[in-house]
Amino acid sequence: IISDFDKWAIHILAKSNKRVVGTITLVLDSEKGLPIEKKFDLSAYRGGKIVEIDKLAVLPEKHGTAIAFDLTAMAYAIARFWGAQKIFIFTLKKKTGNVVFYKKFGFKVLGEFELFNSEPAVAMVMDFSAGDTYEKKLTSTQLLQIARKLIGMTVMGE
């Protein structure tokens, strides 16, 4: 899928046996803004560097594995490395499991908006300046396990 934001995006792929099994995109803020801003006003949340996690997808047969977690953790790590103050994400409201998943990472609900076809969506943010960080919830052993998994992931273009 080609996006108007690809110029400012980092695409991350998860592979298993040389087969792509998942993907996530991290969009860095630019003069174009972030994809979420097409539908949700972020003006009250701007200040410092901001990014958006976009297009998280995992093959259906890989649902229930750690792939979505690992991809999200990788996007989170890149955002932190880039110096982001806030990470935004959205999901369809009917996908309640996604909301729970993102809350476990430390995302907080900002509000709801209508996506395409009047589909309700939930906008969420992780604000590092407010102390919303995922790593506070992890032990050093867990962080090391995540880092080891991430080393095996391929960044698009390699």
C-alpha positions, 0 to 999 in steps of 0.5 A: 500500500502506497501512502502520501506519508511514505517519504517520512515513514519507516516500514518494519517487516517481521519475517519467518522462514524468509516469509513476511508475516507482519508489518508496521509503519512508523510515520515521523512528523513532517510539514504534511503532519501525520496520517491520523490528522486527516480525521482527528485534530492533534493541535492540542497535543502538538509540541516536541517531536511526534510520530504515529504508528500506522498499518500494523498487520500480522498474517491471520495464521500468526495471530496470537503469537508475539509478532504484533507485540514485537513489531510494536516494540520495535516501532516504539524503540525507533520512536524513542531513539528519534526523540519523539515526545508522543506516539499516536495510534488509532484502531477501529473501536469494534476491535476492542482487543486492539485497544486493550493491547495498546493500553498495555503498552501505555497508550491512553485513549484521546477520543473517538472519530469517524473513519471511512464509511462512518466506522468509529475509531479510537485515537490513542497517545503515549506521551513520554513527557507525561511519564507514559513509557512502556519500559517502566513496566518491564524488568531488565530481563524482559527488555533484554528478551525483546532486544534479542527478538528485535535484532532478528527483524528486518527493516525494509530496504535491507 
